[in-house]
Structure formats: structure tokens, C-alpha cells
Amino acid sequence: MEKNFLSQFALQFAEASLTSLVESFNAQVGNRGFNSARAAHDHALIDEFIHRGIDVSAISDGHSISFAHHIALDETNMKLVIQG
């Protein structure tokens, strides 16, 4: 993973609102393109959710991330949920 990309995305996400983080995730749904920048984006995004205490188990198993569905934040339980 390109460290410059990872650092750039980590800084960007650290300053973002939770709503903005969810929107960043949802913007990637259905995007099949993949490169080092995308990998860094996805990694930094999930790391930021986790850093803020958000349960990401609906979209990540710790090894891979699913961008198959849009998500929402269940603020009561501080977890990401699949939008249906």
C-alpha cells in the first residue's frame, strides 16, 4: 500500500464528520476499479470508523471489505448497517 496515499486519506478522514465518512463509503458502492490509491482509501476509511468506536462488522470481517451495499450509521448502537 502506498504510504503517501494512506497518510493522505487518514488525515482527510480524521477531520471528517461521521456523515461524511458514511458518504465516502457509499460513493464506492459498485465501483469495481482497484489500485493502490483505492486500497489506501478503503483501509484508511475502515480504520477511522474503528478508531471512532464504530462497529464495522456489517461491511468488514477484518480481512476484506464489502462495497456491495450502501450503509447507514446506527447512532444508537454506534454500528454500520446495510441499507435495505
MODELLER restraints for C-alpha pairs under 7 A, 6 or more apart:
rsr = mdl.restraints
at = mdl.atoms
rsr.add(forms.Gaussian(group=physical.xy_distance, feature=features.Distance(at['CA:1:A'], at['CA:36:A']), mean=5.74, stdev=0.5))
rsr.add(forms.Gaussian(group=physical.xy_distance, feature=features.Distance(at['CA:1:A'], at['CA:39:A']), mean=6.89, stdev=0.5))
rsr.add(forms.Gaussian(group=physical.xy_distance, feature=features.Distance(at['CA:1:A'], at['CA:40:A']), mean=6.16, stdev=0.5))
rsr.add(forms.Gaussian(group=physical.xy_distance, feature=features.Distance(at['CA:2:A'], at['CA:36:A']), mean=6.16, stdev=0.5))
rsr.add(forms.Gaussian(group=physical.xy_distance, feature=features.Distance(at['CA:2:A'], at['CA:40:A']), mean=6.88, stdev=0.5))
rsr.add(forms.Gaussian(group=physical.xy_distance, feature=features.Distance(at['CA:5:A'], at['CA:37:A']), mean=5.87, stdev=0.5))
rsr.add(forms.Gaussian(group=physical.xy_distance, feature=features.Distance(at['CA:5:A'], at['CA:40:A']), mean=5.86, stdev=0.5))
rsr.add(forms.Gaussian(group=physical.xy_distance, feature=features.Distance(at['CA:6:A'], at['CA:40:A']), mean=4.73, stdev=0.5))
rsr.add(forms.Gaussian(group=physical.xy_distance, feature=features.Distance(at['CA:6:A'], at['CA:41:A']), mean=6.63, stdev=0.5))
rsr.add(forms.Gaussian(group=physical.xy_distance, feature=features.Distance(at['CA:6:A'], at['CA:44:A']), mean=6.22, stdev=0.5))
rsr.add(forms.Gaussian(group=physical.xy_distance, feature=features.Distance(at['CA:9:A'], at['CA:41:A']), mean=5.80, stdev=0.5))
rsr.add(forms.Gaussian(group=physical.xy_distance, feature=features.Distance(at['CA:9:A'], at['CA:44:A']), mean=5.96, stdev=0.5))
rsr.add(forms.Gaussian(group=physical.xy_distance, feature=features.Distance(at['CA:10:A'], at['CA:44:A']), mean=5.17, stdev=0.5))
rsr.add(forms.Gaussian(group=physical.xy_distance, feature=features.Distance(at['CA:13:A'], at['CA:21:A']), mean=6.84, stdev=0.5))
rsr.add(forms.Gaussian(group=physical.xy_distance, feature=features.Distance(at['CA:13:A'], at['CA:45:A']), mean=6.58, stdev=0.5))
rsr.add(forms.Gaussian(group=physical.xy_distance, feature=features.Distance(at['CA:13:A'], at['CA:48:A']), mean=6.51, stdev=0.5))
rsr.add(forms.Gaussian(group=physical.xy_distance, feature=features.Distance(at['CA:14:A'], at['CA:48:A']), mean=6.61, stdev=0.5))
rsr.add(forms.Gaussian(group=physical.xy_distance, feature=features.Distance(at['CA:22:A'], at['CA:71:A']), mean=6.89, stdev=0.5))
rsr.add(forms.Gaussian(group=physical.xy_distance, feature=features.Distance(at['CA:22:A'], at['CA:72:A']), mean=6.59, stdev=0.5))
rsr.add(forms.Gaussian(group=physical.xy_distance, feature=features.Distance(at['CA:26:A'], at['CA:70:A']), mean=5.16, stdev=0.5))
rsr.add(forms.Gaussian(group=physical.xy_distance, feature=features.Distance(at['CA:26:A'], at['CA:71:A']), mean=6.52, stdev=0.5))
rsr.add(forms.Gaussian(group=physical.xy_distance, feature=features.Distance(at['CA:28:A'], at['CA:67:A']), mean=6.59, stdev=0.5))
rsr.add(forms.Gaussian(group=physical.xy_distance, feature=features.Distance(at['CA:29:A'], at['CA:67:A']), mean=4.74, stdev=0.5))
rsr.add(forms.Gaussian(group=physical.xy_distance, feature=features.Distance(at['CA:29:A'], at['CA:68:A']), mean=5.85, stdev=0.5))
rsr.add(forms.Gaussian(group=physical.xy_distance, feature=features.Distance(at['CA:29:A'], at['CA:69:A']), mean=6.16, stdev=0.5))
rsr.add(forms.Gaussian(group=physical.xy_distance, feature=features.Distance(at['CA:29:A'], at['CA:70:A']), mean=6.34, stdev=0.5))
rsr.add(forms.Gaussian(group=physical.xy_distance, feature=features.Distance(at['CA:30:A'], at['CA:67:A']), mean=6.55, stdev=0.5))
rsr.add(forms.Gaussian(group=physical.xy_distance, feature=features.Distance(at['CA:30:A'], at['CA:68:A']), mean=6.33, stdev=0.5))
rsr.add(forms.Gaussian(group=physical.xy_distance, feature=features.Distance(at['CA:54:A'], at['CA:78:A']), mean=5.12, stdev=0.5))
rsr.add(forms.Gaussian(group=physical.xy_distance, feature=features.Distance(at['CA:54:A'], at['CA:79:A']), mean=5.05, stdev=0.5))
rsr.add(forms.Gaussian(group=physical.xy_distance, feature=features.Distance(at['CA:54:A'], at['CA:80:A']), mean=6.98, stdev=0.5))
rsr.add(forms.Gaussian(group=physical.xy_distance, feature=features.Distance(at['CA:55:A'], at['CA:78:A']), mean=6.33, stdev=0.5))
rsr.add(forms.Gaussian(group=physical.xy_distance, feature=features.Distance(at['CA:55:A'], at['CA:79:A']), mean=4.28, stdev=0.5))
rsr.add(forms.Gaussian(group=physical.xy_distance, feature=features.Distance(at['CA:55:A'], at['CA:80:A']), mean=6.12, stdev=0.5))
rsr.add(forms.Gaussian(group=physical.xy_distance, feature=features.Distance(at['CA:56:A'], at['CA:79:A']), mean=6.27, stdev=0.5))
rsr.add(forms.Gaussian(group=physical.xy_distance, feature=features.Distance(at['CA:56:A'], at['CA:80:A']), mean=5.61, stdev=0.5))
rsr.add(forms.Gaussian(group=physical.xy_distance, feature=features.Distance(at['CA:58:A'], at['CA:80:A']), mean=6.29, stdev=0.5))
rsr.add(forms.Gaussian(group=physical.xy_distance, feature=features.Distance(at['CA:58:A'], at['CA:81:A']), mean=5.98, stdev=0.5))
rsr.add(forms.Gaussian(group=physical.xy_distance, feature=features.Distance(at['CA:58:A'], at['CA:82:A']), mean=6.75, stdev=0.5))
rsr.add(forms.Gaussian(group=physical.xy_distance, feature=features.Distance(at['CA:59:A'], at['CA:65:A']), mean=5.58, stdev=0.5))
rsr.add(forms.Gaussian(group=physical.xy_distance, feature=features.Distance(at['CA:59:A'], at['CA:66:A']), mean=5.12, stdev=0.5))
rsr.add(forms.Gaussian(group=physical.xy_distance, feature=features.Distance(at['CA:60:A'], at['CA:66:A']), mean=6.35, stdev=0.5))
rsr.add(forms.Gaussian(group=physical.xy_distance, feature=features.Distance(at['CA:69:A'], at['CA:82:A']), mean=6.30, stdev=0.5))
rsr.add(forms.Gaussian(group=physical.xy_distance, feature=features.Distance(at['CA:69:A'], at['CA:83:A']), mean=6.94, stdev=0.5))
rsr.add(forms.Gaussian(group=physical.xy_distance, feature=features.Distance(at['CA:70:A'], at['CA:82:A']), mean=6.07, stdev=0.5))
rsr.add(forms.Gaussian(group=physical.xy_distance, feature=features.Distance(at['CA:70:A'], at['CA:83:A']), mean=5.58, stdev=0.5))
rsr.add(forms.Gaussian(group=physical.xy_distance, feature=features.Distance(at['CA:71:A'], at['CA:80:A']), mean=6.34, stdev=0.5))
rsr.add(forms.Gaussian(group=physical.xy_distance, feature=features.Distance(at['CA:71:A'], at['CA:81:A']), mean=5.44, stdev=0.5))
rsr.add(forms.Gaussian(group=physical.xy_distance, feature=features.Distance(at['CA:71:A'], at['CA:82:A']), mean=4.54, stdev=0.5))
rsr.add(forms.Gaussian(group=physical.xy_distance, feature=features.Distance(at['CA:71:A'], at['CA:83:A']), mean=5.07, stdev=0.5))
rsr.add(forms.Gaussian(group=physical.xy_distance, feature=features.Distance(at['CA:72:A'], at['CA:80:A']), mean=5.76, stdev=0.5))
rsr.add(forms.Gaussian(group=physical.xy_distance, feature=features.Distance(at['CA:72:A'], at['CA:81:A']), mean=5.43, stdev=0.5))
rsr.add(forms.Gaussian(group=physical.xy_distance, feature=features.Distance(at['CA:72:A'], at['CA:82:A']), mean=6.47, stdev=0.5))
rsr.add(forms.Gaussian(group=physical.xy_distance, feature=features.Distance(at['CA:72:A'], at['CA:83:A']), mean=6.17, stdev=0.5))
rsr.add(forms.Gaussian(group=physical.xy_distance, feature=features.Distance(at['CA:73:A'], at['CA:79:A']), mean=5.89, stdev=0.5))
rsr.add(forms.Gaussian(group=physical.xy_distance, feature=features.Distance(at['CA:73:A'], at['CA:80:A']), mean=4.68, stdev=0.5))
rsr.add(forms.Gaussian(group=physical.xy_distance, feature=features.Distance(at['CA:73:A'], at['CA:81:A']), mean=6.19, stdev=0.5))
rsr.add(forms.Gaussian(group=physical.xy_distance, feature=features.Distance(at['CA:74:A'], at['CA:80:A']), mean=6.00, stdev=0.5))
rsr.add(forms.Gaussian(group=physical.xy_distance, feature=features.Distance(at['CA:74:A'], at['CA:81:A']), mean=6.57, stdev=0.5))
